[in-house]
Amino acid sequence: MSLADRVVVIIGGGSGIGFEVARRAADAGAQVFLGGRTAATLEAAAEKIGAQWHVVDNTDQDSLAEFFGAVPRVDHLFTPGASYTTGPMRELSDEDAASPFVTKFWGQYHAVKHAAPKLSRDGSVVLMSGAASVRPPGPAPAYVACNAAIEGLGRGLAVELAPVRVNVVAPGTIDGNLWSQRPADVREASFAQYRADTVLHRVGNEPEVAEAVLYLFGATFTTGSTLYPDGGYSFR
């Protein structure tokens, strides 16, 4: 399916995987709308690729309603934007343990809810989970459960929103914007462990995940599926 003249909406499109998908969609001729919480980041990203942008908070349904009110239609929606805390059950506060569900699960749920009236019948939604859903990398049970719940959400939405296609992308550890914000020693230790744990013995990169998302945009007979661009981590 060509992206030329299609409307691609990305919440979390100002940086990282979201921006890489946005850039490639724009290069393919799509009209791209970026959403996120930080105006300066969105403005800079939009200027680079010729996109439109609006600040949106996916934990605020009024904000989501305003955001989608400014979009003419939605041919493809990708929702990677989230901010949360992970860690062991015995160490996290209940608020921190709930944070993946607040921004990553309910944030995506409500984004799709507000996008639904504008979704094209031949369009698609790609949710973001993570390979921890099927192979926990360490003690972070709420985060693991959240990712698994998102994959279930994708299957449920695929039934409810058909013929709109709904799929999930579940990356492994990716060397990109997210990990660049963490201390170098933590990053290198995590990368070394991930390389040891995968079939391909390396971490991924943002363009590789973007390719998976763009594939799901165009995979016209695929719905309710989860794709793991994780180097073989999830089945090792």
N, C-alpha and C positions, 0 to 999 in steps of 0.2 A: 504494500500500500504506500503510495507516494505521500509525502508530507507537504507537498507544494500547496499553498493556499489553505492549509488546515490550521486550526487554532489549537495550539499546544499550551497548556497551563501547568505551571510547576510551582508548587508551594515548597519553598526551600531552594529556590533556583538561583540565589545570589552567589553561591559558592559551592565548592565540592562537586559531588556527583550530580546534583541538580543543575548546576551551571554547565557542566559538561554536556548533559542531555540538552539543555537549552541551546547551547552553542551549535550543536550538531543539527538540531531541529531547525534553527534559523538558517543554517547553511543549506539545508534541504528545501528552503522556501516556505517554511511554516511562519505563521504569525504567532509570536511567542509572548505570553504574559507571565511575568515573574511575580511571585509573592514571597514575603518573608517579614521578619520583625524589624530589620535594620534598614532604614531608608538609604543611608550612604552606601551600604553594600549593594543594595538593589540598583540604585542609580548608576553606580560604576559598572555593574554587570550588564545592565540594559544598554548602556552606551556602547559597550564593546561589541554587542551582537545585533543592535537595532531592535531591541525588544521594548515592550511596555511593562510598567511595574506599578505595584500598589503595595503599601504596607498592609500586612495581615497577621493576626495572632490566631493560630489554629486552636487555641484553648478558649476562644471567645466567639460564640456563635453569631453575635451581632457583627463582629469584625468579618467573619467569613461571609455572612449575608451581604455585607457592603462590598466585599471583594468580588464575589461572583456577580453581583449586580452590575459591575463595570465591565464584565466580559460578555461579548456578543453571543458566543456559543462555546461549547467545549467539545472538541473532537478527541483530544487525548489529554488525560490528567495524570500527573505524576506528583507524589506527595512525600518527598523524603525529609522535609523539615521537622525537626524534633530536638528537644533539649531535656536531658534527664540525668539521674544519678544511678549508678549501679553499685552492687556490693553484696556482702553476705547478709542473710536475714538477721543474724544475731548482732549485727553491727549497725545496720541502717535504721533510721527512724522510719515510722510508718509513712510519713510524708515523702521521704526520699524513695522508699521502696515503691510507692504508688506512682512516682513521677514518670516512669516509662509509659504507664497506662494513660496518664493524663495527657501527655503531649504526643506520644507515638501511636497509641491505639485510638483513644477517643479523638485526638486531633485529626487523624486520617478518616475515622468514621464520620465525623461531622463535616469534614471537607467534602467527602463524597455526597453526603446528604444535601449540602447546599449547592453542589455542582449538578446534582441529578436532573433538575428541570431543564438544564441547558445542554445535557449530554446528547451528542448525535447518535442516532440508532446504529450507525456503523463505526462508532468510536470505541474508545477503550479507557480503562483506568488501570494504572500500575501502582500498587501499594508497596511500601518498603518495610521489610522485616529484617532478618539477619540469620546467618547460619547457626547462631547460638540456639535457635528454636529447636534444632534436632541434635545438636552436639554442644552441650554447655562447656565453655572453655574454662570455667572456674566457678566459685560460689557466688552466684548472682541469680537466685531463683525467680525473683519477680521479673527481672529483665528477660530471662529465658521464657517465662510464661507469657510475657507480653508479645514477644516475637511469634510464639506458637499461636497465640490468639489472633494476631494479624493475618496469619496464613489461613486460619479458619474463617476470619472475616472475609477474606478474598473469595473463598468458595461460596459463602453465604450470599455475598453481594452479586456474584456471577449468576446465581439463580434468580435473585430478585430483579436485577437490572437488565437481564437479557432482553434484546439481542446485544446490548452494550457488553463488551468483553471486560472482565475484571481478572487481573492476574497479580502476582506478587513477585518481587525480586528480593532475594535474600543473600546479600553479599557476605563474604568472609571478611577477614582483615584486609583493609585497603590502605595503601600508602598514599595519603592525600591530605586534604584540608583538615579533616577531623584529627588525625594522628599528629599532624604538624603542630597542633596546639598543646600537645602533651610533653612532659619532660623527656629529654633525649634518652636518658637511661631507661625509663619506663617503656618508651617506644621501641628501643632496640631489643630489650628483653622480650617484649611481646612479639616482635617480628621474628626473632630467633625461634621462639617456641612454635609460632605458627608455621614457619618453614619446616620444622621437624614434624609437624602434625598433618601436613597435607600431602597429597599424591604428587603434586607438581613441585613441591619444596620451594615455594616462594610466596610472597604476599602479592596481592593484586594491585591494580591501579584504577583510577577513576574512569579513564576511557573504556576499560574492559567492562565495567558495570554499565556505563552508558550504552554500550553496544547491546547488552542484554535488554535494557529498557526499550531501546528503539526496536529491537526484534519483537518485543511484546506489543508495541504500538501497531506493528504491521502484521502480526501473526493472526490472520483473520479466522482461523479455525481452532484457536487456542483460548480457553477461558477456564477460570477456576484453578489454574495451575500455579505452582511456585517454582521459580527458576533460581538455581544456586550458582552464581558466579563466584566460586570459593576455592578454586584450585583442587577440588576433591576433598576438602576438609570435612564436609558433612557426612561422608560415607566411609571415612578412613577408620 
